[in-house]
Amino acid sequence: MRTFIAIELEEETKAQLAEVQAEAEKLCRRGNYTPKENFHLTLHFLGEVQEEDLDYLHEAIYETARRNRPFTMTIDKIGFFPRGNKGILWAGIERSNHLQRLFSTLEKSLEQQGFARERKGLSPHITLGREVEPQRNFTDVQRGVRVEPMRVSVRSILLMESVRRGARLMYVPVFRQNLIGK
């Protein structure tokens, strides 16, 4: 199973992000754009895991949820991770102590269950497109797309499986745990 731990986004937020994505697409030559239903925020990419690892992952996610309460975060910008003249187009999250705490708690809980820590730390973003090639440059796209701040309620975290059905990539929830911290 190819898996990751994520924050799921509400449908209204996904719709707003799809509008931002469409505006950015107008300023780009081409790209492989993320389907709206796949928008999420990855907390920890696990990659391939065995079915026998699921109990350990469930325990790590439960422990994380037990130590964190629901909070809100704000999506407030777009940006690129450039790779030559193409790049990954993303929507970024305003700095959040609650999100950083959730990530840190998750990393500790995963490590206690025998999983490696995320090497790069937390770089909170929602991927809107890959292999995106701007008409002129990345800065023009960032300046040309207005992002109204979007408040996102974070009430749970999920273990997601990445499943390919034909040419289509889908993210399927394996299990969800509500944040229940005090």
HELIX and SHEET records of a PDB file:
HELIX    1   1 GLU A   11  LYS A   26  1                                  16    
HELIX    2   2 LYS A   36  ASN A   38  5                                   3    
HELIX    3   3 GLU A   51  ASP A   53  5                                   3    
HELIX    4   4 LEU A   54  ARG A   66  1                                  13    
HELIX    5   5 ASN A   97  GLN A  112  1                                  16    
HELIX    6   6 PHE A  138  GLY A  144  1                                   7    
SHEET    1   A 4 HIS A  40  GLU A  48  0                                        
SHEET    2   A 4 ARG A   2  GLU A   8 -1                                        
SHEET    3   A 4 SER A 156  ARG A 165 -1                                        
SHEET    4   A 4 ARG A 168  ASN A 178 -1                                        
SHEET    1   B 5 CYS A  28  TYR A  33  0                                        
SHEET    2   B 5 HIS A 125  PRO A 134 -1                                        
SHEET    3   B 5 LYS A  86  ILE A  93 -1                                        
SHEET    4   B 5 PHE A  71  ARG A  83 -1                                        
SHEET    5   B 5 MET A 150  VAL A 154 -1                                        
END                                                                             
